[in-house]
Amino acid sequence: MKVKSAILFVASLLAGSTNSMAQLELSAEIRPRFELNHGHARVPTIGQDAVAFVSQRTRLNVSHNAGNAQFFFGLQDVRVWGDENQGTRTSSQMNTNSLGIHQAWLKLGLTENSYLRIGRQEFLYDDQRLLSARNWPQFGQTYDAILYSKVSNEWQFDAAISYNNDATKFGAGTANNHFLVDPIEQRIRTLNFLYIKRNIGKQSYLSGLAILSGYQKEKQSETIYMMATVGGHFQMQRRFSDVKANYYIQRGKSQKGKDMRSHFASVEAGWKLGRLRPGIGVDVVSGNDARETDPTYTSREHAFDLLYGIRFLRYGRLNQYVLPSSTAGGGWVDVYPSLSRQTRKYGTLAAEWHFFRLHSAVRNPLNQSELLEGSLGSEVNLIWNYNLKPNLNLNAGFAWYLTNENFARVKGVAPDQLAKPYYSWLMLTYKPTLFRSEK
């Protein structure tokens, strides 16, 4: 019924678009991806087999632009081949749980250079360290929010607000403001931000970002823990080089109600040498230092929360470092040299090497009397990206982790039980435009 309703909805939009001044566009995306997983987002142990599967993302998008008003609606289906919950002995029929709305927003032009966008939408800012669309996971990431945006000369100003809740609960004594999204815990209750950007020349800019995010205390609507993340981004592009840098601090309350005192810093640079592009970067994600015993220190949270930023493209393709718990709360430092080469006929080949180490000492999860610090090993990524056509892309890669005893212990695994983590993928992405009316 969901699929049928969606098709009828799209058909009604196409049939009802009679305004010659409006533009209607129907587009799609299909993205099957084969994965061989023996360590992506998990720590493999001896005796565990690699998992091989194919996942697929399918999207159908409708955009209607009538000048001062624009409407966008995106259906999305994400499934693993063969996981259908309805089928026969000889065929798969459908999965009733895989279809959903990826985006659905209304954009209202207020002036020539400002607008209001209301509904489910993507947020992508700067190099997506804190607000991103997380395109690698097949589901992606969107936000239910109201966004105001204005561009004036060399300046850009954006502001967004949101408030999340369960379905309205009126009647039969059930009316309340509790955020009960079982079994998903610690869903964000509110996300709000201010973003200011100033262009410096044609290919450089400075920006500032302030995010105020809130989480409900143990499903008690009377208490919402609010955390402020404040900082800036710098980006400079030159003919043969580029530089990006970030610095953010966090204050307020963590999701568990502790006072925040954390920070994040990154800087990266690349150079263009003909068809070669060498680069290097370093990220510092702060953590809690287990050597500190002063109550003033231990009563605070020093592990930086990366919020909604991308992980897969930043901290290795094995996704071993995504949350403070990934390093037992100790944070991490990532130094990552890279080298890519553009070929004339076969796309771009790239190699990345990530050197990880703990930012702060942590207690060994297997032996609380022992402190762990220093190197966490390294990860090597090999990636191939090839545009078969302007709207058809092939992406493949292989990643493996060179572990050490520190890595195993921080992950809570005995070193002699740790297997070698590796991950491989082959992904095809096709984004056709199915229909476009002329204004």
N, C-alpha and C positions, 0 to 999 in steps of 0.2 A: 504493500500500500504506500509506503514511503516513496519508493521509486516512481510509482504511477503518479502520485501527487506532484512530485518534482517535475516530471515530464509535462504534465498538464499546466503547471505553473509557467514553465519556460515557453510552452506553446502559446499560452495566453499573452505573454509579453511580446512575442513575435507578431502575433495577429493584431495586437492592439497598438503597435508602433506605426501610427499613421501620420504623425507630425513630421513634416518635411524638414523642419529646422532641427530635429533631434537626430542623434546617431545611435544606432543599436549595434552591438557587437556580441557575437557568440563565439567563445573560444573554449579550448579543452586542453587537458594534459593527461598523458598516460605515462607512468614511470615504473616499469618492472625492474626489480633489482635482485640479483642472485647474491647470497651471502654465505660465506663459510666462516663460522664464528667459533673460535676457541680462545676467547679472551676479550671480546668487545663487551664493555660494560659489565664484565664479571671477571672473577679470578679463577682460572682453571686449576684443578688439582689432578694429581696422577690418577689415571683410571677413567677420567671423564672424556667422553668423545666430543669431537667437534660437531657442531650442529650446522647442517646445510638446509637452506630453505630459499624460497623466492617470495618476496613481498611485492605488492603492487599498489601504487597510488593512482587513482583516477579522479580527475576533476572536470567539472563542467561549469563554465563561468558565463554570466550574462552581465553586460554593462550597457546602461542606457544613459546617454549624455544629452541633456536638453539645455545646455548653457549654464544657467544659474543653479541647476539641480542635476546631480548625477547619482545614479543608483547602481550598486554592484552587488551581485549575488553569486556565491560560489558553492556548489555542491561538491562533496568529497567522499570518496569511498576508499578505505584502506583495508587490505586483506592480505593474508598469507595464502598462497596457493594451496588449496585442499582443506582449509579450516572452516568451510561452510557448515553451518549447523542445520541446514536443510539439504537433503540430497537423496539419491537412490544408490543402489549397489553399483550402478554403472556410470553415474554422473553426479557432478556437484551442481546445486541449484542456486543457493544464495546464502548469505550470512545476514541475518536480520539486525545484527548489531554494528555493522561496519559503515553504514551510511550516515553522514552528518553534514551540517552546514559549516564550511570552513570560514567564509566571510559573508557578511550581509550588512551593508552600510549605505547610508544616505549622505551625500555631500552637498551642502548648500553654500553657494557663493554669496558672501556678504558684501564684499567690495571687489574691485578689480584684482586685488592681490591678497585677499584673505578669504577663508572659508571655514565652515563648521562640518565635521564628519562625525556621524552618530551611528553606533552599532558595532558589530564584530569586525575587527580590522587588524591588519598587521602593523607593527611598529618596528622600524629599522632606522637606527641612528648611528652615525659615525661608523666605526668598525664593529658595531654590534656587540660590544663588550658587556652591556647591561640590558639593552632592549633589542630584541632580534626576532626574526621570523623562524629561526631554527629549522632551516629547510632540509637538513639531512634526515632527521626523523620523518618517516612517511606522513605522520599526522601534521607536521608543522606546528606552528604556534600562533595563535591570534588572541586578541584582547577585546573584551566587551567594555567600551569606553566612549566618551565624548572628547573629540579632539578639536581644538581651535588652532589654526595656523595662519600666520601672516608673513609675507615676504616684502621687504621694502628696501630698495637699492641693494646694499651689500649685507643687509641684515635679514635674519630669519628668526621668528619667535613662534614657538609651539607650546601649548598647554593642554594637558589631558586630565580628566577626572573619571573615576569609576567607583561603583559600589556593587558588590556581588552578594547574592543571597540564594536560598532555595526557592522553589516555586512558592508563590503566595499561599500562605496558610491561614485562610479565614474560614471560620465556621467550626462547629463541633468542638469548641474549646481548644483548638490547635493553633490559634494565631500566636506567632512569636517571631522573633528576629534571629533565632539561632541559625547558624550556618551548618547544617547537617548534611554533608555530601558524602555519606558512607558509600563504599569503603575508602574513599579518598580523604585523607586527613591533611590538615594544614593547607587547605586551599586558600589562596589570597582573598582577603575580604575587600580590600580597596587598593587601587594603584593610581597614583597621581604624579604628574611630573611637569616641570618647566624646562624648556630647552631654548637656548639662545645661541645663534651662530653668526659669526662675522667673517665674511670673505676677505682675504688678504691677497690681492692680486687675482689672477685668473684661476690658479690651481692650488691655492693654499687657503686654510681657514683655521680659526679658533672657535671652539664651542664650549658652552657650559651646560651641565645637566644636573638637575636636582630632582630626586625621586623620593616620594613619600609613600611607603607601602605599609599595609597593616594586616595583621593576622589575628584572628579571634582566639582568645584564651580557652583552650579545652572545651570548645563549643559553648562558651558562655558569652552571650551577646553583650553583657554589661562591660566587658573588658576587651579592647582591641589594642594589641601591641603595635605601636607605630615606629617605624625605622626610617631615618633620613639617610640617603646616599647622595653625596655632593662632590662634584669634581669637574674636570675639564678634559678636553681632547684637542690635540694639535695635529694638523696634517699638512704636509708640504709636498708638492709634486713638481719635479723639474724634468727636463728633457731626458736625462740619463740617470735620475735617482729619485727616490721618494723616502719620506720619513713620517712615522706616526707615533704619537705618544699619548698616554693617558695617566691620570692620577685621580683617585677617588678615596674619600673617607666615609665611614659609616658611624652614625651616632643614633641615639634613641634606644629602642628596645628590640631585642632579637625575637624570633618566633617563640622562644621559651620564656621571654620576659626579662632577660638579663640586659644590663647596660652594654651598649655596643661601643667598642673602641678598636675598630679594624681599619685596614687600608689596603689599597691595590695600586700597583704601578706597572706600566709597561712602556717599552720603547722598541721600535723595530725600524730597520732601514733596508732598502734594496737598491741595486744598481743595474742598469741596462748596459750590457756589453755585447753589442750585436744581437744575436739571437739568444744569448745567455743572460740569465738574471740571478746572480748570487744575492743572498740576503741573510740577515741575522737579526734576532730579537731576544728580548728577555722579559719575562713576566714575574712579578712578585705578588703572591696572594698571601696575606698575613694569616697567622694562626696563633693558637694558644701555646705559651711556653710552659712546659711541665716543670721546668726548674724553678719557676716563680711560685712562692708559697705565701706571699703577703696577701691578706684578705682583700685589700684594695684591688689587687690584680685579679685574683681568682674569682671575685664576684662579678667580673665583667667578661663579656664575650669578645675575643680578639680575632676570631676566625672570620675572614671576609666572606660575605654572601654574594655570589656572582649574579644573583637575581635571575633574570630572564635572558642572559647573554648566551651566545653560542659556545659550545664546548668542542664539538667534533673537529672543527677547522682550526682550533687554537691549541688544544692540549693533547695532541696525538689522536690518531684515528681509532685507537683502542678504547677511548673514553674511560680511562682509569681515574681521571681527576675531574670530577664534576661538582662535588659538594664538599663542605668542610669535613664530613665523615669519611671522605675518600682517603684522607691522611690522618685519621683519628684526631681531627681538629687541629693539626699542626701547621696547616697551610702548606704551600709549596712554592718553589722557584723553578722556572722553566727557561732554559737557554736553548734557543732553536735556530741553528744555521740551516740554510736551505739553498737549493740550486735547481733552476728550471731552464728548459731549453725549448724554444718554439721551432718546430720543423716546418718545412714548406708543404709537405703532403700529409703528415701523420699527426698533426695536433701538437699538444704540449706534453712534455715529459718532465716530471718533477721529483725531487728527492728531498725529504725533510728528516732531520735528526733532532730529537728532543732529549735534553739532559735534565733529569728531574732530581731535586733534592728537597728535603724538608726545610721549611722556613723557620720553624721552631721545634725544639725538642718535644717529643711525646713519650708517654709511657707505653711500654710494650703491651699490647692487648693480651699476649700470651703469658706475660710475667710482669705484673704491675710494679715490681721493685726495680725493673730495668728501664733506663732511658734510651730512646732511639733518636739519632740525629744524623745528618749528612745525606749521602747519595741514596736515591731511590731507583737507580738504574737508568736506562735510556730506551728510547723507542725510535725505530727507523720506519719511515713511510715512503713507498714508491707509488706514484700516481700518474695515470695517463688520462688526458682529457682531449677529446677529438670531436669537432663539429662536422658531422656527416653532411648536414644541410643547415641552413640558417635556423631552422626550428627543430632540428634533430641532433641530439648530443649523446655521445658515448663516453662513460666515465668508468675507469677501472683502477684498482689499487690493491696493494698488499702491505700489511703492517705487522711488525713483530716487535716484541718487547724483550730487551736484554735485562733480565731480572737480577736482583741480588738478595741477600738475606734481609736487608732492611725493608725492601719492598714486601717480601713475604710476611714479615712480622707485623708491619703497619697494616696490612690487609687482613691480619688475623689468621694466617695460614703458617703452619710449620714449614720451614725452608725445605725439608726433605720431602714434603708432600706437594710442593708447587710444581705445576707443569709449565711448559713454555707457552706464553700467550701469543696468539697470532690471529689475524683477521684478514679476509679477502673479500672483494666485491666486484661485481660487474653490473653496471646500471645503464639503462637506455631511457632517455627522456625525449618525448615528442610533444610539442606544443603547437598544434594547428589552430589557425583562425578559421572557424567554420562558416561564419556569416558576418558581413559588415555592410551596413546600409550607408548610403552617402547622405551628407547633410543637405 
